[in-house]
Amino acid sequence: MAAAVAAGGVFAFRDARWEPDPQLEASPAVRVPQPAPLVLDNGSFQLRLGWACPDPAVPAEPLLCFRNLVARSRGARGGAGVETQVGNDLGSPEPLRWLLRSPFDRNVPVQMELQELLFDHGFQRLGVSSQGCVDHPVVVTEAVCTPLYSRQMMSELLFECYQVPKVSYGVDSLYSFYHNKRQSWPCSGLIVSSGYQCTHILPVLDGRLDAKNCRRINLGGCQAAMYLQRLLQLKYPGHLAAISLGRVEEILHEHSYVAEDYREEMVKWRSPEYYEENVHKMQLPFSNKLLGSTLTSEEKQERRQQQLRRLQELNARRREEKLQLDQERLDKLLYVQELLEDGQMEQFHKALVELNMDSAEELQSYIHKMSMAVEQTKHRILQAEVSVEVDVVDSKPETPDLDPLGSEQSMDDVESMNEFEPLFAEEQPEAEKPVTTVQPVFNLAEYHQLFIGTERIRVPEIIFQPSLIGEEQGGVAETMQFVLDRYPKEQQQKLAQNVFLTGGNMMYPGMKARIQKELLEMRPFQSSFQVHLASNPVLDAWYGARDWALEYMNREEGWITRKDYEEKGGEYLKEHSASNIYVPIRLPKQTPRTAEASASSKALGPAPNSASEQT
């Protein structure tokens, strides 16, 4: 997460665009001798896809990694249909921020329509060559204690839509735990997994997840990014639009760290010397044109000449358009006059009515005016062509005469000249002022810099102190203490001997030291503990799922077949070493009708004696 030190202590935003995912071709080794399993690490932040194949020709790493986001627009006008962009094909997400949709609610997939679009994109780009189906076993990661309804919809999507032969579900943090497990490690441990939406505390005893004592904190990288964006926008209200969520995530991932002692670190930041040494300056993009550099007299004259030439070209085009329009009007009037000369009186009177005229004398008057206007326009065009170039400093451009008919075209000429009038104000050449260099009032580059000071530690601190953002939840340290207190001392010691950190939100510098400090404060005197950080907190879940798929490829343990799906329902789960605990849905049994009748009769009590018995 550490960023390279920039020159002068100023860091520039990369604003990197997402490169579209390549179209891959699957190796023949993934189909021969048997279809290789597909490994899908389906996280709320990213979807990672790859093959679990022992052949060295197939890369042992995720081949596709893209954001779990879909942008659906209504398309262009004219009924072009809905346009859908998925994952890295979005390019830059900022222009589409209000169109982005995720299939996840917190860390649980619920929008299967969007999940299907993401799977379609991944399978197509991965080169899965199947005729209308995916005939490979699929390993999918899921959150701890996933609701049965979410798993049911996921199984229905995989079995009904993609026709997969078998599926296995596992917890991402458990896959990461077993991938990093070494021979010297115990089978028990306390997993602290912090991702994009949530943070989980998972106790593992003797190789199996203790689901009853798992705890979740509804805080992760998403809430940290939104908190940092709010802090910076309040600090720099003049750059609200420039402080985008993408840039905030870049600051969060590369310039933030976890303080080992938050209070002590905040006291250090009060020192001006410490602030100057540790503040990170982020340079926002800006334009140098805003500096308003002073032009020399020659540059001013050249600019005026260019503006004059553009104005002359504009006036010439308008004169030509006006001449063409007036000529068409004159030709129409002359045609009506020919009707009168030829004696076609009926057509002549109809033409006068169309022209809104009353008599032949009025027609002659309009013909005379239009002829004069046409001649004047031709004279102006000819004069403009043969005239010499106008001196910009000493003279003003010619103002076109008003049209004798008061037409709209001539008024447009006058208005256009009035718009450019301030550009050609008369100047006295003998009283030209000396050129002076005007310095800007402030440094524009520094004005577009974001000073990231205490925000570097305040934002990651929210998972330890959720009250900083107004959340009424326990932090990581309090939740770890709560989970450990639910066990006897022997099991507490067993869990504390292997505290494992995984997830993208655990990659802040200083996170491991902070967890060690918190454990030192909460554990009994002279007790021991160990804290381990995943080798790759982001990708180890995928690597662990691949390791499990290679080990159990030819075994039935952990795999849900299509027969199991049809017989036991979509929520069914076959447990394995890295899976959730399956708790089936238990519906209350309906009592038979005969039993209901007998129960109701007993509730009414003994029947009254009959009349015969009374006698």
Order of alpha helices (4+ residues) and beta strands (2+ residues): beta-beta-beta-beta-beta-beta-beta-beta-beta-alpha-beta-alpha-beta-alpha-beta-beta-beta-beta-alpha-alpha-alpha-alpha-beta-alpha-alpha-alpha-alpha-alpha-beta-alpha-alpha-alpha-beta-alpha-beta-alpha-beta-alpha-alpha-alpha
